[in-house]
Amino acid sequence: MASHKYTYQTLRDKLMPQLRRCRDRDLRIKAELLLYGLKLGNVSLACERHGFGRSFYYKWWKRLVEGDFKLSSLEEESRKPKRSPRMIDGVIETRIAYYRRKGYGADMIQEYLRREGRSGVSRSTINHVLNKRRPPERKRRIRLKKHRKRYELVIPGQRLQMDVKYTPMKVEGQTAFVYVAVDECTRWRFAYSYAALNAHWTIDFLERLKRACPFPIATIQTDNGHEFTYKLMGNGHGKHPMEEWCSKHGINHRLIPPGVKELNGKVERSHRIDADYFYGRAPTKTLEIFNRALGQWLSFYNTQRPHGGIGYLTPKEKLKERITGVKDEILAEELEPVRQKFLRDGPRFIMDQMERQVLALRLGVSLSELGKVS
């Protein structure tokens, strides 16, 4: 590889002092990719895990070396040419605009320019000038389908979106499956990974979710995958274990229509955040170590990372706001039981539960196991 003369530690010593002061996300992503390539000793694997091509890696590696390892050398440069010897003369462009205001087209303008002694101006050049000066067209407003319109739920736990994402890299030598749940009100998230995808691990995840969630859950929304429902597999399979679990705990299980994954947009968006900020750096030696790192990432996600969808609050801050805000809001009549349950079961233990969850995630244990650890 092109970077064989430099070690990971050498590059890290040069870049880390600069990265600590850098808030430009693009520069950080490029620097982390270059560091990761040296750390693995395999450019192809590093690029695959980060979602970039090898040419992207080597382009910015060359820029970094030529820039004496200054982080500023990873900034995008203007592609505007320094010289344009074939650019049309400004006087001719002014004359084209003059004849255009008189209502003439390209052919007529070309003739008038020829009569003025400017016979070298082609029709395509005139059209280029006319198109450049054309006022921007008014864009037609595209009406979104109902299920693609953005919406917000006002009660924490009113509905959690749940989905499964397979890891883009191998964990312990095989593909891992990450169960993810996102609260539609606060964006609070919980996730846990397994070596297989089936109803048994779905129930295990639901138990972990219920123990970790800092508020009562009213509804869980999923797609129609076999790990969640037997709806698309015929009537011979009986009742799905998830349906039995939800019924036992008084939770509504809502299924989205097949092929309409936009309805689970919040959890789908969270998959992309994980791909951008977690998977490329996650340890993959064992599933246990991977889950411990995943817990630390979720701890940061829920308590420190601002979210644009909720006014740049963290999920923890949004939850605090909802504890007081939900009391006086005017809601639909059918939401009153959900509000009363939240007000009855929530404020007395929510914040304590949130702090316990953060500690549990950092230790890589469940809430039920936290007492034994402490």
BELQUISUL-V352054 format. One line per field, one symbol per residue. ss: DSSP state (@ for helix, = for strand, . for the rest). phi: phi as a letter, one per 20 degrees, with the letter a starting at -180 (. if undefined). Layout:
ss = ???
phi = ???
This chain:
ss = .......@@@@@@@@@@@@.....@@@@@@@@@@@@@@@@..@@@@@@@@...@@@@@@@@@@@@@....@@@@...............@@@@@@@@@@@@....@@@@@@@@@@.......@@@@@@@@@@@............@@@...........============..==========.....======....@@@@@@@@@@@@@@......====........@@@.......@@@@@@@@...====.....@@@@@@@@@@@@@@@@@.@@@.....@@@@@@@@@@@@@@@@@...=@@@..=.@@@@@@@@@@@.......@@@@@@@@@@@@@....@@@@@@@@@@@@@@...@@@@@@@.
phi = .feffdegffffffeggfffdedeffffffffffffffffmbfffffffencefffffffffffffelmefffeffdfefffccfefffffffffffffffeneeffffffffffendeeeeffffffffffeffffffffefffgfeffbceddgngbdecbccfffcfdlnbfdddfcccffeemfccbbdcebcafffffffffffffefebfdebddcedfffdbdgedneeemefgfffffffemdedddefgndfffdffffffgfffffccgfdffcfcffffffffffffgfgedcefcffcmleegffffgffgefffdfecfgfefffffffffeegfcgfffffffgffffemceffefffff
